[in-house]
Structure formats: C-alpha cells, structure tokens
Amino acid sequence: MNQATYGSKTLDRYLVDFLDALRNEGVKVSLGSSIDFGLAVVELGAESFENIYWAGRTTIVDRPEDIAIYDKVFKSHWMGVEPLVEEVNKIPPLDFLFDDLTEDSELEESIKGENDLLTVRYSGLETLLAKDFSKCNKAELQELFLLMNEIRFIGEYKKSRRMVPTKKNRNFDFAATIKSSFRTGGEIVSKNFKKSGERRRRLVLLLDISGSMEVYARVLIRFVHAVMASRSEVEAFTIGTRLTRVTRELSTRNPDLALSKASSSVDDWSGGTRLGEGIKEFNDRWGIRGMARGATILILSDGWDRGDAETVSEQMERLHRVTHRIVWANPLKATPDYEPLAKGMAAALPHIDNFVEGNSFNSLKDLSKLLTK
C-alpha cells in the first residue's frame, strides 16, 4: 500500500486506531465488523469524512446507545486530520487479501507495503461458523468464543397477572377511571382501559457433561454462559453422574472467571451419563415445584445414557406436562444419516417439542432464534 502519510500516520493506521479508540470507549467491535468497515471504506472511497463516517456507522454500530459514543470518537479522531482529504486521492484503492489462520498463529493485521495490500489474517469466517466444534483447533475455538458473546438471546415473553394501562378498548379499568375523574370535579371525561402485562419466560438449561459429550461440553458451557450474560430469568444445570446447579457460578459476567467457578463446583466432568436420574432429580427438587412451570427447557446432550431408558421416558413425560416447551440440541444430529438410536435419546424424543443440532456456531445462532419464538 502506498505509504502516503497524514501527519505521521497512514490512512490504514488511522482506520485501525479508530477501531481501537471505539473499543476503549466501550463499543463492541468484532472482527467481522472490522473487516466490513474496511471494505465499506474501499467501496465508498475516503474522499470525504462523510464517507468514512457512514462506512463505520453502518458496519460497526448496532446498538442505539453507541451512536453518541461513535460520534464523539469520530469527531476527536478524524476531524483534526486536515491533510487527509487533500492527500487521499493520491492513494490507490485498498485491496484486501484474506489469509487463512494456521493452528499456531494468532489473529493479526499486517500491512504489506510492497504489494499495496492490506492483509487481514482470519480463519475463513464463513467456513469456521459452520465447522463442527469437534474439528476446531484451539485458535479457532478462541475465535468462536469471542463471537459467541455477540449472539443476542432476547427470550420469550408470556402474559403476567399484572395489569398495565392500554389505549385499546379491552378491559375497562374502573378504578383508574374514577381516580382520573377527580381532576375534573368528579365528572368522567375519559375512560381508562387495562390489559395483561408481559414478563420474560424462564429459560432452564441442562448441559450434559458426560464423557461422550466432552468435546462439545467444553464449548457449550461457553454458550450457556453467553445466554446467562445477555438476559435474566435463566437457570443452568449440568448433568453427568449427578445434577449440579451452576446458575450462581455462571452469573459472573467475566467468562473466564465464570467458567473457573463452574469447573470448581462440578465434580463429574467427563464421567458417566445418567440422564434419567438427573432429570428426575431436577423434577423433584426444582422443576415440578415451580422452576419448570411455564418455562422453556433447553437440554444440550447427545442422548447417550447408561441408566434405564424407561426412567428417561417417565421423567421427560413428567417434565413436559408442566413446561411451555422442551428443546433438545444434539451435536450428533448434524451427522449425515443420523438416527436417534441411543436409548436415552430414543426414549426422550416423544416428549420433545424441538429437536435441533448443536454442533457449530451457526447451529447455536439458529438455536438462539428458536428460543425467541
């Protein structure tokens, strides 16, 4: 890339520093957004500050509360660069060379001046997002963990007993109407109406951490934490040879600290599987008593079980009676010609509302959308 400078920096350096400044102010800028920003600048051209502004505004900002921060950072970062507009026409358009990330390399950006190329090293995002977790190397998993925190888990809502005001003619609110008449000398000038309010439907996650799920469980526990960090009314449990409640441990917003606490509280990682007994304990101690009533239950498991299949069937039927719905995410479902032949999976299937994949980032993103319906 032509190394024309603006002050002591090149255009590409200004782009990178601008993204760093936004991150320092609390704006979440992902790798994908960074790449899109660079491509947008190439497409619009950097002839004016307006082009650069909208290139970043449309690719980086996805939350209304970040707009004011973006405007402030943009003004302080770009508006003082006087030579930029005059000199930018001398620069050939930026070209992007996407280079695959090797197993031992780290995510990096490098400028190759001789070839006039901005090289962005990344791991083939589209391919990576569809890649089975069991086939990902350590660097790829770390990249997916960062992306996982950007998934939005809005959740479902249900009607509550609490009534809220409404302008629609639904239920006449006698008390509110009489109260409002006091302001007009006791004469009823307008009528008030009310309707049932809404509250978030509880989501309960049961993660299978048995030996057969070891490869996936280490990734899915990150998914569970991402869900808990992005919304309220969530409960989390692990199922192996025993049932362990990890809601408190995973409530910490720092993912590394949360996973460390969860690992310390769970004693049966990569052990045997007793799905039936685990679900029974959940039903007896928490579920039937109230936690599962009207809730959405998400079970993350391959369905392998060393216990009695009849127990799985009985307890799943019992659980299904009190829940809103049961969603089961099975990493093996993505395997070509997969059939739910494992006895635990076969016993549970008749009592499941949604049977989906859970083996890749894309499948988890689809799962998050399903959980908002």
C-alpha positions in Angstrom: 0.0 0.0 0.0 1.2 3.5 -0.8 2.6 4.9 2.4 1.3 8.5 1.9 1.2 10.0 5.4 -1.2 12.3 7.3 0.9 13.9 9.9 2.9 10.8 11.0 0.3 8.1 10.1 -1.0 6.4 7.0 -4.7 6.0 6.2 -4.7 2.3 7.2 -3.2 3.2 10.5 -5.9 5.8 11.1 -8.6 3.1 10.4 -7.0 0.7 12.9 -6.5 3.3 15.6 -10.1 4.5 15.1 -11.4 1.0 15.8 -9.1 0.8 18.9 -10.5 4.1 20.2 -14.1 2.9 19.8 -13.2 -0.3 21.8 -11.6 1.8 24.5 -14.8 3.7 24.8 -16.9 0.6 25.3 -18.2 -0.1 21.8 -18.1 -3.7 20.9 -16.2 -4.1 17.6 -16.0 -7.6 16.3 -13.6 -9.0 13.8 -16.4 -9.3 11.2 -17.4 -5.6 11.8 -13.7 -4.5 11.4 -13.5 -6.3 8.0 -16.8 -4.9 6.9 -15.7 -1.4 7.9 -12.5 -1.7 5.7 -14.5 -3.0 2.8 -17.0 -0.2 3.1 -14.3 2.4 3.1 -12.9 0.8 -0.1 -16.4 0.8 -1.7 -17.4 4.4 -0.7 -13.9 5.9 -1.0 -12.2 8.1 1.5 -12.6 11.3 -0.4 -14.6 12.8 2.4 -15.1 12.4 6.1 -18.8 11.8 5.4 -17.9 8.6 3.5 -15.7 7.3 6.3 -18.3 8.3 8.9 -21.1 6.3 7.3 -18.8 3.4 6.4 -18.2 2.9 10.1 -21.7 3.9 11.4 -23.4 1.3 9.2 -21.0 -1.6 9.9 -19.9 -1.1 13.5 -22.7 0.5 15.4 -25.6 -2.0 16.2 -26.9 -0.5 19.4 -28.7 2.9 19.7 -26.7 3.7 22.9 -23.4 3.5 21.0 -24.3 6.2 18.4 -23.4 9.1 20.7 -20.1 7.4 21.6 -19.4 6.7 17.9 -20.0 10.4 17.0 -17.7 11.7 19.8 -14.9 9.3 18.9 -15.2 10.0 15.2 -15.1 13.8 15.8 -12.0 13.6 18.0 -10.2 11.0 15.8 -10.9 12.3 12.3 -11.8 15.9 12.2 -8.4 17.1 13.2 -6.7 15.3 10.3 -6.6 18.2 7.8 -4.2 16.7 5.2 -6.3 13.6 4.9 -9.0 14.9 2.4 -6.3 16.6 0.3 -4.0 13.7 0.0 -6.3 10.7 0.0 -6.9 10.9 -3.8 -3.2 10.1 -4.3 -3.7 6.7 -2.6 -4.7 3.7 -4.7 -7.8 1.8 -3.5 -7.2 -0.6 -0.7 -7.1 -4.2 -1.6 -7.9 -6.9 0.9 -6.1 -10.3 1.0 -7.7 -12.7 3.3 -5.2 -15.3 4.5 -6.1 -18.5 6.5 -5.2 -18.7 10.1 -2.9 -21.6 10.9 -3.3 -23.7 14.1 -0.5 -22.0 16.0 -0.8 -18.4 14.7 -2.6 -15.6 16.4 -5.2 -13.2 14.9 -3.2 -10.3 13.5 -3.3 -7.5 11.0 -0.2 -6.7 8.9 0.4 -4.1 6.2 2.4 -5.3 3.1 3.6 -2.1 1.5 5.4 -3.6 -1.5 2.2 -5.3 -2.8 -0.2 -2.5 -1.9 -2.3 -5.0 0.1 -4.0 -4.7 3.4 -3.7 -8.3 4.7 -6.2 -9.4 7.3 -5.4 -12.8 8.7 -8.5 -14.7 9.7 -9.8 -18.2 9.8 -12.2 -18.2 6.9 -15.2 -16.9 8.9 -18.0 -18.4 6.9 -16.3 -21.8 6.9 -15.5 -21.5 10.6 -19.0 -20.6 11.6 -20.3 -23.8 10.1 -17.5 -26.0 11.3 -18.2 -28.8 13.8 -16.8 -27.9 17.2 -15.0 -31.3 17.4 -12.9 -30.4 14.4 -11.9 -26.9 15.5 -8.3 -26.3 16.8 -7.6 -24.2 19.8 -7.2 -20.9 17.9 -10.5 -21.4 16.1 -12.3 -22.2 19.3 -11.0 -19.0 20.9 -12.3 -17.0 17.9 -15.7 -18.7 18.2 -15.8 -17.9 22.0 -15.4 -14.2 21.2 -18.2 -14.3 18.5 -20.4 -16.3 20.9 -20.7 -13.3 23.2 -22.2 -11.3 20.4 -25.3 -13.5 20.0 -28.4 -11.8 21.4 -30.6 -14.1 23.5 -33.8 -11.9 23.8 -36.0 -14.7 25.1 -39.7 -15.3 25.0 -42.4 -13.3 26.9 -45.6 -14.5 28.4 -48.7 -12.8 29.9 -48.5 -12.0 33.5 -51.2 -11.4 36.1 -50.2 -7.8 36.5 -52.4 -5.4 34.5 -51.0 -2.4 32.7 -52.7 0.6 31.1 -53.6 0.5 27.4 -55.3 2.8 24.9 -57.2 -0.1 23.3 -60.7 -0.8 24.4 -60.0 -4.1 26.1 -60.8 -4.3 29.8 -62.4 -1.3 31.4 -60.3 0.0 34.3 -63.0 1.2 36.7 -60.5 2.3 39.5 -58.3 4.3 37.2 -61.2 5.9 35.5 -62.7 7.1 38.8 -59.3 8.3 40.0 -58.8 10.3 36.9 -62.2 11.9 37.3 -61.1 13.6 40.5 -59.1 16.0 38.3 -62.3 17.1 36.5 -64.5 17.6 39.6 -65.8 14.0 39.6 -67.0 14.1 36.0 -65.8 11.2 33.8 -64.3 12.8 30.8 -62.2 9.9 29.6 -62.2 6.2 30.1 -59.3 4.1 31.1 -58.5 0.5 30.0 -56.1 -2.1 31.0 -54.6 -5.4 29.7 -52.4 -8.2 30.9 -48.8 -7.3 31.1 -45.9 -9.4 29.9 -42.9 -10.8 31.7 -39.9 -12.8 30.4 -40.5 -16.6 30.2 -38.0 -18.5 32.3 -35.3 -20.5 30.4 -33.7 -23.5 32.1 -30.6 -25.1 30.5 -29.5 -28.6 31.2 -26.0 -29.4 29.9 -24.8 -33.0 29.5 -21.1 -33.1 30.7 -20.5 -36.9 30.4 -17.6 -38.5 28.6 -19.3 -38.8 25.3 -20.0 -35.1 25.3 -16.6 -34.0 26.5 -15.5 -32.3 23.2 -18.8 -30.4 22.9 -19.5 -29.7 26.6 -16.3 -27.5 26.9 -17.7 -25.3 24.1 -21.4 -25.5 25.1 -20.7 -24.3 28.6 -19.5 -21.1 27.0 -22.8 -20.9 25.1 -24.7 -21.4 28.4 -22.7 -18.5 30.0 -23.4 -16.3 27.0 -27.1 -16.9 27.4 -27.0 -16.1 31.1 -24.9 -12.9 30.5 -27.4 -11.5 28.0 -30.7 -11.9 29.7 -32.5 -12.5 33.0 -34.7 -15.4 34.2 -32.2 -18.1 33.3 -31.2 -21.2 35.3 -28.4 -23.6 34.5 -27.5 -27.1 35.5 -25.0 -29.8 34.5 -25.9 -33.5 34.2 -23.4 -36.3 34.4 -23.4 -38.9 37.1 -25.2 -36.2 39.2 -27.1 -33.0 38.8 -25.3 -29.8 39.7 -26.8 -26.3 39.7 -24.4 -23.8 38.3 -26.6 -20.7 38.0 -24.7 -18.6 40.6 -21.3 -19.6 39.2 -22.1 -18.7 35.6 -23.8 -15.4 36.6 -20.5 -13.7 36.7 -20.1 -11.6 33.5 -16.4 -12.4 33.1 -16.5 -15.6 31.1 -13.1 -16.9 32.2 -13.9 -16.3 35.9 -17.4 -17.8 35.5 -16.1 -21.0 33.8 -13.4 -21.3 36.5 -16.1 -21.1 39.2 -18.3 -23.6 37.4 -15.5 -26.1 36.9 -14.7 -26.0 40.6 -18.3 -26.7 41.6 -18.8 -29.6 39.2 -17.2 -32.9 40.2 -18.3 -35.2 37.4 -16.9 -33.7 34.3 -16.4 -36.4 31.6 -17.8 -39.1 33.7 -20.8 -41.4 33.1 -24.2 -40.4 32.0 -27.4 -40.9 33.9 -29.9 -38.6 32.1 -32.9 -40.3 33.7 -31.7 -39.9 37.2 -30.5 -36.3 36.5 -33.8 -35.2 35.1 -35.7 -36.9 37.9 -33.6 -35.0 40.5 -34.3 -31.8 38.6 -38.1 -32.6 38.6 -38.2 -33.5 42.3 -36.0 -30.6 43.7 -36.7 -27.7 41.4 -38.8 -28.3 38.2 -42.1 -29.6 39.4 -42.1 -27.3 42.4 -42.1 -24.2 40.2 -38.9 -23.6 38.2 -40.1 -25.6 35.2 -43.7 -24.5 35.3 -44.4 -22.5 32.1 -40.7 -22.4 31.3 -38.7 -23.3 28.2 -36.3 -26.2 28.9 -33.2 -26.5 26.7 -31.3 -29.8 27.0 -27.8 -30.0 25.4 -27.0 -33.6 25.1 -26.1 -36.4 22.7 -28.7 -38.7 24.3 -26.3 -41.4 25.4 -27.3 -42.8 28.8 -26.0 -45.7 30.9 -29.2 -45.7 33.1 -32.7 -47.0 32.5 -34.3 -45.8 29.3 -37.7 -46.2 30.9 -36.7 -43.7 33.6 -35.7 -41.2 30.9 -39.1 -41.6 29.2 -41.1 -41.3 32.5 -39.2 -38.2 33.7 -39.3 -36.4 30.3 -43.1 -37.0 30.2 -43.4 -35.7 33.7 -41.3 -32.6 32.8 -43.2 -32.0 29.6 -46.5 -31.7 31.5 -45.5 -28.6 33.3 -43.3 -26.8 30.8 -44.1 -24.4 28.0 -41.9 -26.5 25.7 -38.8 -28.6 25.6 -36.0 -28.0 23.1 -33.2 -30.6 22.7 -30.0 -29.7 21.0 -27.9 -32.8 20.0 -24.5 -32.2 18.4 -24.7 -35.6 16.6 -27.9 -34.6 14.8 -25.8 -32.8 12.2 -24.1 -36.1 11.2 -25.2 -37.4 7.8 -27.8 -40.2 8.1 -28.1 -39.6 11.8 -30.8 -41.6 13.6 -31.7 -41.2 17.3 -30.8 -44.8 18.2 -29.2 -44.1 21.5 -31.6 -45.5 24.1 -31.7 -42.3 26.1 -32.4 -40.2 23.0 -35.0 -42.6 21.6 -36.8 -42.6 25.0 -36.8 -38.8 25.2 -37.8 -38.0 21.7 -41.6 -38.4 22.0 -41.6 -35.7 24.7 -39.5 -33.1 22.8 -41.1 -30.1 21.0 -38.0 -29.1 19.1 -35.1 -31.4 18.2 -32.2 -29.4 16.7 -28.5 -29.5 16.0 -25.9 -28.2 18.4 -22.5 -28.8 16.9 -21.4 -25.5 15.4 -21.6 -21.7 15.9 -24.3 -21.4 13.1 -26.4 -24.1 14.8 -26.2 -22.2 18.1 -27.2 -19.0 16.4 -30.2 -20.7 14.9 -31.0 -22.1 18.3 -31.0 -18.6 19.8 -33.5 -17.5 17.2 -35.7 -20.5 18.0 -35.7 -19.7 21.7 -37.2 -16.2 21.0 -40.3 -17.6 19.2 
